[in-house]
Amino acid sequence: MLIYILRRIASAVSVVIVTLVASFGLFFVAPTDPAGTICGQRCTPERHADISASLNLDQPVAQQVGEYLKGLAVGRTYHSGGLTIECDAPCLGYSYTLGQPVTKLIGQALPVTVSIVLGGAVVYLIAGILAGIIAARRRGTYLDRLMVGTSLGINAVPYFVVALLVSLYATFLPHAGYHPLLENPFTWAAGLLAAWLTLGLANSASYTRYARASMIETLGEDYIRTARAKGISERRVVYRHGLRAAITPIATIFGLDLAFQLTGAIFTEAMFGLPGLGVLTLRAFNQYDLPVLMGGVLVGSVVLVVMNLLVDILYTILDPRVRLG
């Protein structure tokens, strides 16, 4: 296990480095004027020169990449309008548009996105898995057909329509907004309730079908029939023996879904006015804020590779029959 984890960590680091170099080349080394793009339409020659010097755009490409990597490890110094800005490690760059280090901007936006995604995940996991188990236990009945039909209907509705319906008709929910968790947990939860409901409702339909199919397959296994033959209660057979095996493939899907939602929750954030990572990235795209886009890509790649590693490890914990190779 330890050797496998170390090997995967090394592989993950290499993927992140390749992504970083490729993104750096796309944003800063392409035959364009990155300094002019960052500076904007009202750029003065002095400000253009400041940005070029801070980003080492007049240096060889290898040195530019090296300085960026060095900034991640030990920090970096930027210059703007005669001011010297110290960007502490890990320094993801400096936004000349917003006048703040990219690390600080992402540090403010990331907790919002994580709060939205994790809260929504709790909703759709509980609702979807419970509905799937009930449908599997009542296979072929009216209840089973109702749950499968409902899940298919929800999946047929575009996500933005679900969000729009929640915002228009769920008026009993508190006004959407983000408040730090540590300041007031109740206010934090109340402000995210609408986003959680939207994300949970839209995704629970898929997890209902995943759980149903997996549970039906598991309940047909020989060891389940053996447990029933020994006189073990049906509840214990389903929830103690069946659920653990049935949830293993769902864990894989959930891990990948969670990673993509963390890097793509932009619509939920925009719909409910939540200042998350997706909204920050979209604003950076509209304002040609290349350092913020670069930082967003790097954070997204780290999230994806870390979630893939955690899914593989979780797989062996849930199902001891699986061994890491």
C-alpha positions, 0 to 999 in steps of 0.5 A: 500500500505504502509503495503504491501511494508513493508511486501514485504521488510521484505520478501525480506530481509529474502530471501537475508539473506537465500541466503547469508547464503546458499552461504556462506555455499557452498563457505566457509563451504563445506568440502574443503580448501577455504583458499587454493583455494583463495590462489592459486597454489603458496601459501605459508604457511604464506599467507594461514594462513593470509587468514584463519585468515582474513576469520575466517575459524578457528572459528565456522561457526556461528561466520564466518557468523556473521563476514560477516554480521558485515562487511556488516554493519560496515566494516571489517579488512583483512590481506595480506602479513603483510599489514592491509586492511580496508574494509569499509561498506558494505564490501562484502569481499576482493579479494586476487587474485586482491588485492582489496575489493570486494565492490570496484570491484563490484562498478566498474563493476556494472555501466557497466552492468546497462548501457548495460541493461538499454540502450538495454531495451530502444531499445527493449521496444520502437521497440517491443511495437510499432511494436506490436501495429501496428501489432495488429491494422493491424491484419490479414493483410500482415503487421501483418504477416510480423511483426509476421514472422520477430519476430519469425525469430529473436527469432530462431537465437541464441543470440551469432549469433546476437551479432556476426553479429552486431560485424562483419557487423555493422562496421559503429558503434563506437568501443565498450568500456566503458567510465563513463557517467559523464565524457562524455555522448556522448563517453559513449553512443557511446561505448555502441551502439553496445551492445545496438543494439544487446540486443535490436534486440534480445529482441524486437522480444519477446516484439513485440509478447507480445504487439500484443497479449495484445493489441488485447485482450485489443482492444476487451474489452467492454470499448474500444467499448464504447469509439469508439461508443462515437466518440473518435478518433481511435488514442486516443482509442488505445494510451490513453485507450488501451495502458495503459491496454495492457502494464500492463502484459508487465511491469511484463515481463519486470521487470523480464527480466531486473532483469535476464539481470542485473545478466546475461549480461555476453555474451554481456559484453564478446562479446564487451569487456565491463568490467561488472559484468558478466565478473568479475564473470566469471573471479572470477570463473576461478581464484577460487576467492571465495569472488568475487563470494560470492559478485556477488551472494549477489548483484544478489539476491538483484537485483532480489528481488528489481525488483520483488517488483518494478514490483508489485508496478508498476502493481497497478500504471498502472492498478488501477483495480489491488489491492495489497493484 
